[in-house]
């Protein structure tokens, strides 16, 4: 049986005028910016997005496996708090695009 806590977490984000998170600032450090939005909604796993009024939809995997050993990863997962928890009042969404050579 596979332990889901050690697999990469797939998440999606919908930018638009609706969503549980208010956008307080948005900036691009390199490259063209994505469309400005006032709210962001989160999708977990393979949830379907209602994209009727979305400025953008982003899907990705939260992982840093290549920078950790198996024991370090296990330790991080044991302590990692889930996204979307009520006490979380701030977040940063950092977009990275890998090149054709895996970012190298």
C-alpha positions as CSV (number, residue, x, y, z in Angstrom):
1,X,0.0,0.0,0.0
2,X,1.3,3.5,-0.9
3,X,1.5,6.1,1.9
4,X,-0.2,9.2,0.4
5,X,1.7,11.5,2.8
6,X,5.0,10.8,1.0
7,X,3.6,11.4,-2.5
8,X,3.7,14.8,-4.0
9,X,0.6,16.8,-3.3
10,X,-1.2,18.0,-6.4
11,X,-2.9,21.3,-6.1
12,X,-4.5,23.8,-8.3
13,X,-5.3,27.5,-8.0
14,X,-7.9,29.6,-9.8
15,X,-7.4,33.3,-10.0
16,X,-10.4,35.6,-10.5
17,X,-13.0,37.5,-8.5
18,X,-14.1,34.6,-6.3
19,X,-12.2,32.4,-3.9
20,X,-11.4,32.0,-0.2
21,X,-8.1,33.9,-0.4
22,X,-7.9,37.7,-1.0
23,X,-4.9,38.8,-3.1
24,X,-3.2,41.8,-1.3
25,X,-0.3,42.1,-3.7
26,X,1.0,40.6,-6.9
27,X,4.3,41.1,-8.7
28,X,6.6,39.6,-11.2
29,X,10.3,39.4,-10.7
30,X,11.2,37.9,-14.0
31,X,9.2,37.3,-17.1
32,X,5.7,38.4,-18.0
33,X,3.2,38.7,-15.1
34,X,0.1,36.6,-14.9
35,X,-3.3,38.5,-15.1
36,X,-4.1,40.5,-12.0
37,X,-6.8,39.0,-9.8
38,X,-8.6,40.0,-6.6
39,X,-9.2,36.4,-5.2
40,X,-7.7,32.9,-5.4
41,X,-9.5,29.6,-4.9
42,X,-7.7,26.4,-4.2
43,X,-8.4,23.0,-5.8
44,X,-7.1,19.8,-4.1
45,X,-6.1,16.7,-5.9
46,X,-7.9,16.1,-9.2
47,X,-10.9,18.4,-8.4
48,X,-12.6,19.9,-11.4
49,X,-12.4,23.7,-11.8
50,X,-15.3,26.0,-12.5
51,X,-13.4,28.3,-14.8
52,X,-16.2,30.4,-16.2
53,X,-14.9,33.6,-14.7
54,X,-11.3,32.6,-14.1
55,X,-8.5,34.9,-15.2
56,X,-6.1,31.9,-14.9
57,X,-5.9,28.3,-13.6
58,X,-2.7,26.9,-12.3
59,X,-2.0,23.3,-11.5
60,X,1.2,21.9,-10.0
61,X,2.8,19.6,-7.5
62,X,4.3,20.8,-4.3
63,X,7.5,18.9,-3.8
64,X,11.2,19.4,-3.1
65,X,12.2,15.8,-3.2
66,X,15.3,16.3,-5.2
67,X,16.7,18.5,-2.4
68,X,16.1,16.1,0.4
69,X,17.0,12.6,1.6
70,X,14.3,10.0,2.2
71,X,14.6,10.5,6.0
72,X,14.5,14.3,5.7
73,X,11.4,14.0,3.5
74,X,9.7,11.7,5.9
75,X,10.4,14.0,8.8
76,X,9.1,17.0,6.9
77,X,5.9,15.3,5.9
78,X,5.2,14.3,9.5
79,X,5.4,17.9,10.6
80,X,3.8,19.5,7.5
81,X,0.5,21.2,8.1
82,X,-2.2,20.8,5.5
83,X,-3.1,23.7,3.1
84,X,-6.5,25.3,3.7
85,X,-6.5,25.0,7.5
86,X,-8.5,27.7,9.4
87,X,-5.5,29.1,11.3
88,X,-3.6,29.9,8.1
89,X,-4.2,33.5,7.3
90,X,-1.4,34.3,4.9
91,X,0.2,32.5,1.9
92,X,2.6,33.1,-0.9
93,X,2.0,31.6,-4.3
94,X,5.4,31.5,-6.1
95,X,5.2,30.5,-9.8
96,X,8.2,28.8,-11.4
97,X,8.3,27.5,-14.9
98,X,10.7,24.7,-15.8
99,X,12.6,24.9,-19.0
100,X,12.6,22.1,-21.6
101,X,15.6,20.6,-19.8
102,X,13.9,20.4,-16.4
103,X,15.0,23.9,-15.3
104,X,18.6,23.4,-16.0
